[in-house]
């Protein structure tokens, strides 16, 4: 047993900087950027976008329904790719960030 354990419960075991959550749009953009880099397998997308499986599936469904990504089947496996509209969204996002010096 760890001899440094004080026996008291710490409600904030991590610093506040670590616990900042991303918005849905940030999650969607992270997934879209990941796929645009050529990462097309769902599990790889999840790890690269630092997402949970549930959040990833919600993002993928939203991006697909908005025409930003395509869902493809390759030898019985799901693969994702960014559509032209998706690339336009990423370009607009980059321009937005540049104009605001973010």
C-alpha positions in Angstrom: 0.0 0.0 0.0 1.2 3.5 -0.8 2.4 5.2 2.4 1.6 8.7 1.1 -2.1 8.1 1.0 -3.8 10.5 3.4 -7.2 8.7 3.5 -9.0 11.9 2.4 -11.0 12.1 -0.8 -9.8 14.7 -3.3 -12.8 15.9 -5.4 -10.4 17.5 -7.9 -7.5 15.1 -8.4 -6.4 16.7 -11.6 -5.5 20.3 -12.4 -8.3 22.5 -14.0 -6.4 22.7 -17.3 -6.7 19.0 -17.8 -10.5 18.9 -17.2 -11.5 21.4 -19.9 -14.0 19.7 -22.2 -14.3 20.2 -25.9 -17.5 21.5 -27.4 -19.4 19.3 -29.9 -18.2 21.4 -32.8 -14.6 21.0 -31.6 -15.1 17.2 -31.4 -16.6 17.1 -34.9 -13.7 19.2 -36.3 -11.1 17.0 -34.6 -12.7 13.9 -36.2 -13.0 15.7 -39.6 -9.3 16.8 -39.4 -8.3 13.3 -38.4 -10.0 11.7 -41.4 -8.6 14.4 -43.7 -5.1 13.2 -42.7 -5.9 9.8 -44.2 -6.9 8.0 -41.0 -9.9 6.2 -42.1 -10.5 3.3 -39.7 -13.0 4.0 -36.9 -10.8 2.8 -34.0 -7.8 4.7 -35.3 -10.0 7.8 -35.7 -11.1 7.4 -32.1 -7.6 7.3 -30.7 -6.2 10.0 -33.0 -9.1 12.4 -32.2 -8.9 11.5 -28.5 -12.5 10.5 -28.3 -14.7 7.9 -26.7 -16.4 5.3 -28.8 -19.9 6.8 -28.1 -18.7 10.4 -28.9 -17.0 9.2 -32.0 -20.1 7.5 -33.3 -22.2 10.6 -32.6 -19.6 12.7 -34.5 -19.4 10.3 -37.4 -23.2 10.2 -37.8 -23.5 14.0 -37.7 -20.6 14.5 -40.2 -22.1 11.9 -42.5 -25.6 13.3 -42.4 -24.3 16.8 -43.1 -22.4 15.5 -46.2 -18.9 16.2 -44.7 -17.7 12.6 -44.8 -18.5 9.4 -46.7 -18.8 6.0 -45.1 -17.3 3.3 -47.4 -17.2 -0.5 -47.1 -13.9 -2.1 -48.0 -13.7 -5.9 -47.7 -16.4 -5.9 -45.1 -14.8 -3.1 -43.1 -16.0 0.5 -42.6 -13.7 3.3 -43.8 -14.3 7.0 -43.8 -13.2 9.7 -46.2 -13.8 13.5 -46.3 -16.0 14.9 -49.0 -15.4 18.1 -51.0 -17.8 19.8 -48.7 -15.9 18.5 -45.7 -12.6 19.9 -47.1 -14.4 23.3 -47.6 -15.5 23.3 -44.0 -11.9 22.6 -42.8 -10.6 25.4 -45.1 -13.2 27.8 -43.7 -12.2 26.8 -40.2 -8.5 27.4 -40.8 -9.3 30.9 -42.4 -11.5 31.7 -39.4 -8.7 30.8 -36.9 -6.1 32.8 -38.9 -8.3 35.8 -39.0 -8.8 35.7 -35.3 -5.1 34.9 -34.6 -6.0 31.8 -32.7 
